[in-house]
């Protein structure tokens, strides 16, 4: 009944939502894709907060119906939200997270904030009793770095509250929770618990969960937390470099690499040819969910291990939260057909719990960064595109806000792309194509192609061209 009511509400509100947010559009000769996009867009925008909510601009990114947003979900949903025009919501929610880091909470912040602007009571009693997954601080660091790359908004890398959050997380937070690279397997399971410890009290037992996998008893460390620390520190190092702190960035990079090396040297099961995902207080490795985050944080560099991890994910059943990461992960790692299937599955009305907020935002991310292959780098004001469809059909994504401008992008097929800068800021465009081509033609002018390979050894060709405000350019290979 609850699912039926939500579906009915979505249908009724569809016209209003569409009228209010009639910017981002997707058109394709593949009608199934077009339907999937529209379903995801309507669902995602349904979760936009109300103008009068005390918390300020926000969108739901937690377990409904809490009317709240949690750190993990916001980190995952933020790019999808950005392209849907929810930039003010992203900035407000992330600012609230970074501002509320404190020594009293052992350098955690609020795991979940509700639409009243308060820590959600489901997860928070006081500064000594609250639910918190330790991955979250590092996830936020990575999300903020990615938002800077996408938007060019320097508040994410230069704002005082953000810089303080990164500094405290990379130092005091790691020390307080005993997360140094040489302590991952020897740390206590509950280093900062309020005594007496009560295993039945979730706000004590889960104050500092060392994983996003919440069902393992006596967990001491999760592989996903190690991957999160690695990626968070890499992001922090890049932020430091942009801010001119190169020596400090180098030290952070070296520290980040220690986590990746620990993951590779201690957590790979040679017998099963898979990563262990958790380590318990009685010093035993085990496997459950968690591999998704090894790919989300791009912590696996060995091609064989990465392929085996992806195949294991594809050959097993996972909850909807894990599946919401699959479109993006599979597209960028060279599994476009499987990614396509998950895009359709996750937007199918028959799919159970598809209304969980992460799902629709994850699908929008899959369309934008996955299928259409849009990536941005504000450091050099450059937009890269790569069509990842395996069929030679036309797809268009219109009114995409990125790098202080707006673009329309059409992939006519896998060899022809057209971009229009409909905004007022010039950017650099890097059209990329799968294959080894000597030349790329930009509006009929031949340019020498540059080549690169991905982790699978597949070759790609690209060129660079300036894209002025109002300009339309077509790139193709022959």
GUVO-905830 format. One record per residue (C-alpha): residue number from 1; chain; x, y, z. Coordinates in pm, 1 decimal. Layout:
BEGIN
REC     k   c         c1         c2         c3
REC   NUM   A          X          Y          Z
...
This chain:
BEGIN
REC     k   c         c1         c2         c3
REC     1   A        0.0        0.0        0.0
REC     2   A      281.7      242.7       93.4
REC     3   A      453.7      183.2     -241.5
REC     4   A      124.2      237.8     -426.1
REC     5   A       63.6      566.3     -243.2
REC     6   A      415.4      693.2     -323.4
REC     7   A      373.2      599.8     -690.0
REC     8   A       39.1      782.8     -699.3
REC     9   A      194.9     1091.7     -542.4
REC    10   A      472.4     1084.2     -801.3
REC    11   A      224.7     1061.0    -1087.5
REC    12   A       16.4     1348.3     -952.8
REC    13   A      321.4     1567.0     -890.6
REC    14   A      494.2     1479.9    -1218.2
REC    15   A      343.7     1769.0    -1413.8
REC    16   A      428.8     2024.0    -1146.4
REC    17   A      783.6     1896.2    -1098.7
REC    18   A      841.3     1887.3    -1472.4
REC    19   A      717.6     2244.3    -1513.6
REC    20   A      937.2     2372.2    -1232.7
REC    21   A     1251.3     2190.4    -1347.5
REC    22   A     1221.2     2179.6    -1724.9
REC    23   A     1593.8     2216.5    -1789.8
REC    24   A     1787.3     1891.1    -1806.1
REC    25   A     1648.1     1683.3    -2092.5
REC    26   A     1745.7     1356.3    -2255.9
REC    27   A     1638.7     1242.1    -2600.9
REC    28   A     1736.4      921.1    -2773.7
REC    29   A     1641.6      691.5    -3055.8
REC    30   A     1633.0      430.3    -2779.9
REC    31   A     1288.9      486.7    -2630.1
REC    32   A     1361.6      257.4    -2334.8
REC    33   A     1651.2      482.3    -2234.5
REC    34   A     1439.4      791.0    -2277.4
REC    35   A     1169.5      647.1    -2051.5
REC    36   A     1428.0      546.4    -1791.3
REC    37   A     1568.8      898.3    -1783.9
REC    38   A     1230.6     1062.1    -1742.5
REC    39   A     1134.0      826.2    -1461.7
REC    40   A     1459.9      893.2    -1280.4
REC    41   A     1432.2     1269.0    -1324.6
REC    42   A     1076.3     1287.4    -1191.5
REC    43   A     1160.9     1061.1     -899.0
REC    44   A     1473.1     1257.3     -804.1
REC    45   A     1309.2     1599.5     -823.0
REC    46   A     1021.4     1468.5     -613.2
REC    47   A     1269.9     1464.4     -323.8
REC    48   A     1354.9     1831.9     -345.8
REC    49   A     1279.8     2008.5      -16.0
REC    50   A     1015.9     2275.4       29.5
REC    51   A     1112.9     2647.0       13.6
REC    52   A     1003.4     2710.1      372.2
REC    53   A     1190.3     2423.2      534.5
REC    54   A     1397.6     2550.6      832.4
REC    55   A     1712.3     2369.6      717.0
REC    56   A     1727.4     2575.1      395.9
REC    57   A     1768.1     2425.5       45.6
REC    58   A     1791.5     2045.4       62.5
REC    59   A     1681.1     1722.0     -101.0
REC    60   A     1595.1     1392.4       62.0
REC    61   A     1891.7     1159.0       76.9
REC    62   A     1821.8      915.9      359.1
REC    63   A     1577.0      644.2      448.0
REC    64   A     1224.1      776.7      378.6
REC    65   A     1016.0      908.3      541.3
REC    66   A     1267.9     1073.5      774.8
REC    67   A     1273.7     1391.5      562.5
REC    68   A     1648.9     1403.4      612.0
REC    69   A     1984.8     1378.5      438.5
REC    70   A     2278.4     1160.1      544.4
REC    71   A     2645.1     1190.6      457.2
REC    72   A     2679.0      875.5      249.6
REC    73   A     2371.4      939.2       38.3
REC    74   A     2450.1     1305.6      -26.5
REC    75   A     2803.9     1210.5     -130.9
REC    76   A     2658.4      963.6     -379.6
REC    77   A     2372.7     1181.6     -503.3
REC    78   A     2556.5     1514.6     -533.1
REC    79   A     2662.4     1508.4     -901.7
REC    80   A     2321.3     1381.8    -1011.4
REC    81   A     2168.5     1661.9     -805.7
REC    82   A     2403.5     1918.4     -957.3
REC    83   A     2301.6     1840.6    -1315.0
REC    84   A     1935.9     1852.8    -1208.0
REC    85   A     1986.5     2210.9    -1094.0
REC    86   A     2008.1     2139.3     -719.8
REC    87   A     2332.0     2332.0     -671.3
REC    88   A     2203.1     2542.9     -381.4
REC    89   A     2086.9     2226.5     -209.5
REC    90   A     2427.5     2063.7     -247.8
REC    91   A     2608.3     2367.0     -111.7
REC    92   A     2377.3     2406.7      186.7
REC    93   A     2380.9     2040.6      292.1
REC    94   A     2754.2     1995.6      253.6
REC    95   A     2819.0     2321.4      439.3
REC    96   A     2607.4     2195.1      729.0
REC    97   A     2803.6     1871.3      739.0
REC    98   A     3146.8     2034.6      739.5
REC    99   A     3049.8     2308.0      987.4
REC   100   A     2936.2     2058.9     1248.5
REC   101   A     3261.0     1866.6     1286.2
REC   102   A     3373.0     1896.1     1649.2
REC   103   A     3613.2     1765.6     1911.6
REC   104   A     3316.6     1675.0     2136.1
REC   105   A     3203.9     1428.7     1871.5
REC   106   A     3560.2     1297.2     1827.8
REC   107   A     3584.9     1489.0     1499.1
REC   108   A     3270.7     1336.2     1355.3
REC   109   A     2991.7     1559.5     1231.6
REC   110   A     2620.9     1480.8     1212.4
REC   111   A     2559.3     1160.3     1017.9
REC   112   A     2208.6     1270.1      930.0
REC   113   A     2035.1     1610.1      938.9
REC   114   A     1660.5     1654.8      900.0
REC   115   A     1449.8     1923.3      732.6
REC   116   A     1427.1     2113.1     1062.1
REC   117   A     1804.5     2167.6     1046.9
REC   118   A     1862.0     1935.9     1344.1
REC   119   A     2056.9     1611.1     1375.1
REC   120   A     1803.2     1338.7     1300.8
REC   121   A     1682.2     1195.4     1634.9
REC   122   A     1674.0      845.9     1484.5
REC   123   A     2055.8      860.4     1480.8
REC   124   A     2151.9     1122.9     1737.8
REC   125   A     2088.6     1164.9     2112.4
REC   126   A     2384.9     1380.6     2216.6
REC   127   A     2753.3     1419.1     2133.6
REC   128   A     2839.5     1093.0     2309.5
REC   129   A     2549.9      887.4     2177.1
REC   130   A     2497.9      883.4     1800.6
REC   131   A     2520.2      663.6     1493.9
REC   132   A     2816.6      731.0     1265.8
REC   133   A     2991.1      535.4      986.6
REC   134   A     3357.9      634.1      977.5
REC   135   A     3369.5      624.9      595.3
REC   136   A     3150.6      933.8      585.1
REC   137   A     3408.8     1208.6      643.4
REC   138   A     3624.2     1077.0      361.2
REC   139   A     3322.0     1033.0      134.6
REC   140   A     3233.0     1399.5      189.7
REC   141   A     3589.9     1506.0      106.5
REC   142   A     3574.9     1316.7     -221.1
REC   143   A     3228.3     1449.8     -306.2
REC   144   A     3336.6     1810.0     -246.7
REC   145   A     3643.3     1765.4     -465.6
REC   146   A     3429.4     1617.5     -743.6
REC   147   A     3181.5     1903.3     -712.2
REC   148   A     3465.1     2153.5     -748.2
REC   149   A     3589.0     1974.1    -1060.9
REC   150   A     3236.2     1978.0    -1203.9
REC   151   A     3124.6     2328.2    -1107.4
REC   152   A     3441.5     2531.4    -1061.5
REC   153   A     3293.2     2660.3     -734.2
REC   154   A     3600.2     2741.9     -526.0
REC   155   A     3406.9     2747.0     -199.4
REC   156   A     3443.7     2368.9     -195.5
REC   157   A     3822.9     2393.8     -186.8
REC   158   A     3891.2     2736.7      -34.1
REC   159   A     3601.6     2796.3      204.8
REC   160   A     3713.7     2815.8      569.0
REC   161   A     3463.0     2558.3      696.2
REC   162   A     3551.3     2313.7      419.6
REC   163   A     3927.6     2352.4      468.1
REC   164   A     3890.0     2300.7      842.8
REC   165   A     3686.7     1984.2      784.6
REC   166   A     3950.8     1841.0      549.0
REC   167   A     4236.6     1927.4      784.3
REC   168   A     4066.6     1780.4     1090.4
REC   169   A     3962.5     1465.0      905.2
REC   170   A     4308.8     1398.6      761.9
REC   171   A     4472.0     1442.7     1101.5
REC   172   A     4275.8     1447.8     1429.8
REC   173   A     3996.3     1224.7     1300.1
REC   174   A     4237.4      953.4     1183.7
REC   175   A     4431.0      966.0     1510.0
REC   176   A     4125.5      973.6     1736.2
REC   177   A     3965.9      672.2     1567.6
REC   178   A     4299.4      487.2     1537.3
REC   179   A     4286.8      464.8     1159.7
REC   180   A     4657.4      496.6     1080.0
REC   181   A     4776.0      256.7      806.9
REC   182   A     4962.7       33.9     1054.2
REC   183   A     4665.6       16.6     1296.3
REC   184   A     4392.9     -108.7     1061.9
REC   185   A     4400.7     -469.0     1189.2
REC   186   A     4502.0     -401.2     1549.2
REC   187   A     4275.9     -111.8     1647.3
REC   188   A     3997.7     -170.9     1902.2
REC   189   A     3650.4     -210.1     1757.6
REC   190   A     3510.7       71.4     1976.5
REC   191   A     3794.0      312.9     2054.0
REC   192   A     3580.6      606.8     2172.6
REC   193   A     3277.8      446.7     2331.7
REC   194   A     3116.9      596.4     2642.8
REC   195   A     3146.2      352.2     2932.7
REC   196   A     2979.3      137.2     3036.9
REC   197   A     2952.5      -15.7     2691.0
REC   198   A     2610.0     -148.9     2598.1
REC   199   A     2598.4     -361.3     2284.1
REC   200   A     2219.6     -322.5     2272.0
REC   201   A     2242.8       55.8     2246.5
REC   202   A     2289.6      137.2     1877.4
REC   203   A     2399.7      492.0     1959.0
REC   204   A     2693.5      343.4     2151.4
REC   205   A     2762.4       33.7     1943.0
REC   206   A     2746.6      225.7     1614.1
REC   207   A     2923.6      544.5     1721.6
REC   208   A     3212.9      493.9     1485.8
REC   209   A     3122.2      196.1     1265.7
REC   210   A     3435.3      110.3     1062.8
REC   211   A     3235.1       28.5      747.6
REC   212   A     2922.1      106.6      550.6
REC   213   A     2831.2     -260.8      596.1
REC   214   A     2620.9     -246.2      909.6
REC   215   A     2523.4     -607.9      966.7
REC   216   A     2857.1     -760.3     1074.0
REC   217   A     2890.7     -832.0     1445.7
REC   218   A     3214.0     -722.4     1620.1
REC   219   A     3358.3     -566.5     1307.2
REC   220   A     3697.3     -408.6     1361.5
REC   221   A     3765.8     -285.9     1008.6
REC   222   A     3597.2     -284.0      668.9
REC   223   A     3773.5     -289.8      333.6
REC   224   A     3535.6      -17.4      219.3
REC   225   A     3662.2      211.9      496.4
REC   226   A     4021.2      161.0      383.2
REC   227   A     3916.7      246.0       27.0
REC   228   A     3730.5      552.9      153.6
REC   229   A     4033.9      679.2      346.1
REC   230   A     4252.4      624.9       39.8
REC   231   A     4021.5      819.3     -190.8
REC   232   A     3946.5     1090.4       64.5
REC   233   A     4315.9     1157.8      118.9
REC   234   A     4381.9     1161.0     -256.4
REC   235   A     4107.5     1420.5     -294.1
REC   236   A     4250.4     1623.8       -8.2
REC   237   A     4594.7     1613.5     -168.0
REC   238   A     4449.7     1750.6     -492.1
REC   239   A     4276.2     2028.0     -299.1
REC   240   A     4604.9     2116.2     -131.4
REC   241   A     4779.2     2130.5     -470.1
REC   242   A     4518.1     2366.5     -613.3
REC   243   A     4567.7     2584.8     -306.9
REC   244   A     4945.4     2592.0     -362.1
REC   245   A     5040.5     2367.2      -68.9
REC   246   A     5248.6     2126.5     -274.9
REC   247   A     5477.8     1987.3       -4.1
REC   248   A     5183.4     1914.3      222.4
REC   249   A     4999.9     1755.3      -69.0
REC   250   A     5294.7     1523.7     -136.3
REC   251   A     5293.1     1401.2      223.6
REC   252   A     4918.6     1332.7      207.2
REC   253   A     4959.9     1145.7     -122.5
REC   254   A     5227.0      922.6       27.5
REC   255   A     5003.9      847.5      323.1
REC   256   A     4708.4      768.1       95.9
REC   257   A     4915.5      515.3      -95.5
REC   258   A     4985.5      326.0      229.0
REC   259   A     4614.1      250.1      258.4
REC   260   A     4591.1      116.6      -94.3
REC   261   A     4898.6      -98.3      -35.5
REC   262   A     4746.0     -229.5      288.4
REC   263   A     4429.1     -322.9      100.6
REC   264   A     4622.1     -508.6     -168.3
REC   265   A     4869.0     -684.8       59.2
REC   266   A     4639.1     -790.5      345.4
REC   267   A     4284.0     -813.0      210.0
REC   268   A     4308.0    -1023.3     -106.4
REC   269   A     4191.6    -1384.2      -72.1
REC   270   A     4405.9    -1589.7     -308.8
REC   271   A     4181.6    -1894.8     -277.2
REC   272   A     3856.4    -1721.8     -373.0
REC   273   A     4028.6    -1458.2     -587.3
REC   274   A     3823.5    -1188.8     -415.0
REC   275   A     3877.7     -918.9     -156.8
REC   276   A     3779.5     -981.8      200.3
REC   277   A     3537.9     -710.2      303.4
REC   278   A     3565.7     -711.5      684.6
REC   279   A     3792.1     -805.7      976.6
REC   280   A     3646.7     -890.4     1317.6
REC   281   A     3751.1     -841.0     1679.7
REC   282   A     3846.9    -1208.9     1697.0
REC   283   A     4092.0    -1148.5     1412.3
REC   284   A     3902.1    -1321.3     1133.6
REC   285   A     3850.4    -1201.8      778.9
REC   286   A     3513.4    -1243.5      612.7
REC   287   A     3308.5    -1143.0      309.1
REC   288   A     2978.3     -963.2      274.4
REC   289   A     2875.0     -646.2       88.7
REC   290   A     3138.2     -375.7       52.0
REC   291   A     3308.0     -450.5     -278.6
REC   292   A     3095.4     -185.0     -447.0
REC   293   A     3286.3       83.4     -259.7
REC   294   A     3625.1      -54.4     -366.3
REC   295   A     3515.7       41.0     -718.2
REC   296   A     3331.5      360.1     -619.2
REC   297   A     3650.6      490.8     -458.8
REC   298   A     3863.7      348.5     -744.2
REC   299   A     4092.2      171.3     -498.2
REC   300   A     4166.2     -137.2     -711.2
REC   301   A     4453.9      -86.3     -952.8
REC   302   A     4532.1     -446.1    -1048.1
REC   303   A     4331.7     -515.3    -1369.8
REC   304   A     4281.1     -885.1    -1292.3
REC   305   A     4154.2     -815.2     -941.4
REC   306   A     3927.3     -540.0    -1066.6
REC   307   A     3773.0     -767.0    -1330.6
REC   308   A     3715.2    -1044.8    -1076.7
REC   309   A     3554.7     -797.3     -837.3
REC   310   A     3320.1     -664.9    -1104.9
REC   311   A     3225.8    -1015.2    -1216.2
REC   312   A     3148.9    -1111.4     -856.9
REC   313   A     2922.2     -809.9     -822.9
REC   314   A     2743.6     -893.8    -1147.4
REC   315   A     2691.1    -1256.7    -1052.0
REC   316   A     2526.9    -1194.2     -715.4
REC   317   A     2221.1    -1023.7     -570.5
REC   318   A     2258.0     -696.6     -380.0
REC   319   A     2030.2     -452.3     -206.1
REC   320   A     1899.5     -147.6     -389.2
REC   321   A     2149.0       86.4     -221.4
REC   322   A     2439.5     -109.0     -372.2
REC   323   A     2270.5     -137.5     -710.2
REC   324   A     2226.1      240.1     -729.3
REC   325   A     2603.9      269.2     -776.3
REC   326   A     2613.4       18.7    -1061.4
REC   327   A     2524.8      235.9    -1366.7
REC   328   A     2814.9      474.9    -1310.1
REC   329   A     3062.6      210.5    -1192.6
REC   330   A     2991.9      -23.9    -1483.4
REC   331   A     2995.6      244.1    -1752.9
REC   332   A     3328.1      396.4    -1648.5
REC   333   A     3490.6       55.8    -1602.2
REC   334   A     3407.1      -77.1    -1947.5
REC   335   A     3084.8     -275.2    -1892.4
REC   336   A     2835.1      -63.3    -2091.0
REC   337   A     2582.5     -336.5    -2169.4
REC   338   A     2549.8     -433.8    -1804.8
REC   339   A     2526.3      -66.7    -1705.4
REC   340   A     2248.2      -16.1    -1959.8
REC   341   A     2053.3     -307.7    -1814.3
REC   342   A     2078.7     -166.9    -1463.3
REC   343   A     1960.7      174.7    -1583.8
REC   344   A     1642.2        9.1    -1705.4
REC   345   A     1608.0     -218.5    -1402.8
REC   346   A     1649.1       61.2    -1148.7
REC   347   A     1376.7      270.3    -1313.8
REC   348   A     1135.0      -15.3    -1375.9
REC   349   A      816.8       34.8    -1169.0
REC   350   A      827.4     -335.3    -1083.2
REC   351   A     1167.4     -304.0     -911.4
REC   352   A     1126.5     -319.6     -536.6
REC   353   A     1239.7       -9.7     -342.3
REC   354   A     1330.6      182.6     -658.3
REC   355   A     1188.7      488.2     -478.2
REC   356   A     1485.9      494.1     -239.1
REC   357   A     1639.1      839.7     -313.6
REC   358   A     1987.0      712.1     -401.2
REC   359   A     1844.2      515.1     -691.8
REC   360   A     1708.3      793.5     -911.2
REC   361   A     2004.8     1022.4     -848.0
REC   362   A     2241.3      734.0     -923.0
REC   363   A     2066.4      675.7    -1255.5
REC   364   A     2098.5     1044.2    -1348.2
REC   365   A     2468.7     1018.8    -1272.0
REC   366   A     2478.5      708.0    -1488.6
REC   367   A     2326.5      899.5    -1780.6
REC   368   A     2549.4     1203.9    -1741.0
REC   369   A     2893.4     1073.0    -1648.4
REC   370   A     2835.5      715.3    -1760.0
REC   371   A     2643.7      684.6    -2086.7
REC   372   A     2716.8     1033.7    -2222.0
REC   373   A     3065.8     1025.0    -2073.6
REC   374   A     3075.6     1383.7    -1949.9
REC   375   A     3356.7     1466.1    -1710.2
REC   376   A     3482.5     1806.6    -1600.7
REC   377   A     3807.0     1944.1    -1467.9
REC   378   A     3777.0     2297.3    -1331.9
REC   379   A     4155.0     2318.3    -1285.2
REC   380   A     4196.8     2354.9    -1661.9
REC   381   A     3838.1     2459.7    -1746.9
REC   382   A     3795.2     2146.8    -1959.4
REC   383   A     3499.7     1925.5    -2041.8
REC   384   A     3560.7     1574.2    -2176.7
REC   385   A     3295.7     1364.5    -2352.9
REC   386   A     3287.5      997.0    -2454.4
REC   387   A     2983.5      806.9    -2580.7
REC   388   A     2965.9      470.9    -2405.6
REC   389   A     2666.0      325.0    -2584.0
REC   390   A     2744.2        2.8    -2767.7
REC   391   A     2478.8       76.3    -3028.7
REC   392   A     2524.0      340.5    -3299.7
REC   393   A     2213.6      539.2    -3211.2
REC   394   A     2172.7      906.9    -3138.7
REC   395   A     2142.7     1038.7    -2782.2
REC   396   A     2119.8     1399.6    -2664.5
REC   397   A     2154.6     1548.5    -2315.9
REC   398   A     2047.2     1912.2    -2304.9
REC   399   A     2084.9     2195.9    -2056.1
REC   400   A     2367.5     2041.3    -1853.7
REC   401   A     2507.3     2293.0    -1601.0
REC   402   A     2884.1     2254.3    -1575.7
REC   403   A     3192.6     2477.2    -1534.3
REC   404   A     2988.1     2797.2    -1486.2
REC   405   A     2812.0     2744.7    -1818.9
REC   406   A     2549.5     2519.0    -1976.8
REC   407   A     2598.8     2272.8    -2259.5
REC   408   A     2393.1     2061.8    -2496.6
REC   409   A     2559.8     1739.3    -2609.3
REC   410   A     2457.5     1504.3    -2890.3
REC   411   A     2631.5     1180.0    -2973.7
REC   412   A     2501.4     1100.1    -3320.2
REC   413   A     2679.4      766.7    -3298.0
REC   414   A     3007.8      638.5    -3153.0
REC   415   A     3208.4      840.1    -3406.6
REC   416   A     3030.1     1176.7    -3412.2
REC   417   A     2965.7     1421.1    -3126.4
REC   418   A     2823.2     1773.4    -3131.9
REC   419   A     2842.1     2016.2    -2842.0
REC   420   A     2678.6     2356.8    -2799.6
REC   421   A     2786.9     2603.1    -2533.5
REC   422   A     2455.1     2772.5    -2457.6
REC   423   A     2599.3     2962.6    -2162.4
REC   424   A     2816.7     3271.7    -2140.9
REC   425   A     3152.9     3124.0    -2035.8
REC   426   A     3409.3     2978.2    -2275.8
REC   427   A     3547.0     2633.7    -2193.3
REC   428   A     3782.8     2377.4    -2341.7
REC   429   A     3629.1     2068.1    -2500.8
REC   430   A     3800.1     1730.9    -2529.1
REC   431   A     3592.0     1501.3    -2753.8
REC   432   A     3706.6     1144.9    -2696.2
REC   433   A     3628.7      836.7    -2905.9
REC   434   A     3682.7      466.3    -2849.8
REC   435   A     3942.5      333.7    -3093.1
REC   436   A     4281.2      419.6    -3237.4
REC   437   A     4240.3      705.1    -3487.1
REC   438   A     4512.8      915.9    -3642.3
REC   439   A     4294.0     1224.2    -3677.5
REC   440   A     3986.6     1388.3    -3533.4
REC   441   A     3791.1     1630.7    -3749.6
REC   442   A     3657.8     1941.6    -3572.8
REC   443   A     3404.6     2116.4    -3797.2
REC   444   A     3586.6     1967.6    -4094.9
REC   445   A     3935.7     2069.2    -3977.9
REC   446   A     4174.3     1778.4    -3929.0
REC   447   A     4351.1     1762.3    -3590.6
REC   448   A     4609.9     1507.9    -3486.4
REC   449   A     4461.3     1271.4    -3229.9
REC   450   A     4618.8     1197.1    -2893.8
REC   451   A     4586.6      843.1    -2762.1
REC   452   A     4542.1      678.2    -2424.6
REC   453   A     4448.5      338.3    -2285.4
REC   454   A     4214.5      245.0    -2005.0
REC   455   A     4278.1      -18.9    -1739.1
REC   456   A     4143.4     -290.2    -1972.2
REC   457   A     4394.5     -194.1    -2241.1
REC   458   A     4129.3      -41.6    -2468.0
REC   459   A     4254.0      252.2    -2672.0
REC   460   A     4091.9      592.5    -2705.9
REC   461   A     4157.6      894.5    -2924.9
REC   462   A     4094.2     1257.8    -2838.1
REC   463   A     4168.2     1616.7    -2934.7
REC   464   A     4133.2     1951.4    -2758.9
REC   465   A     3943.6     2253.3    -2888.3
REC   466   A     3823.6     2584.6    -2746.9
REC   467   A     3447.0     2625.1    -2718.2
REC   468   A     3331.8     2984.6    -2702.8
REC   469   A     3007.2     3104.6    -2546.8
REC   470   A     2725.0     3037.3    -2790.6
REC   471   A     2941.1     2821.0    -3015.4
REC   472   A     2838.6     2484.3    -3165.1
REC   473   A     3107.7     2236.0    -3269.9
REC   474   A     3097.8     1889.5    -3425.6
REC   475   A     3381.7     1640.9    -3379.5
REC   476   A     3408.5     1313.6    -3567.0
REC   477   A     3647.3     1035.8    -3657.5
REC   478   A     3661.7      845.8    -3985.1
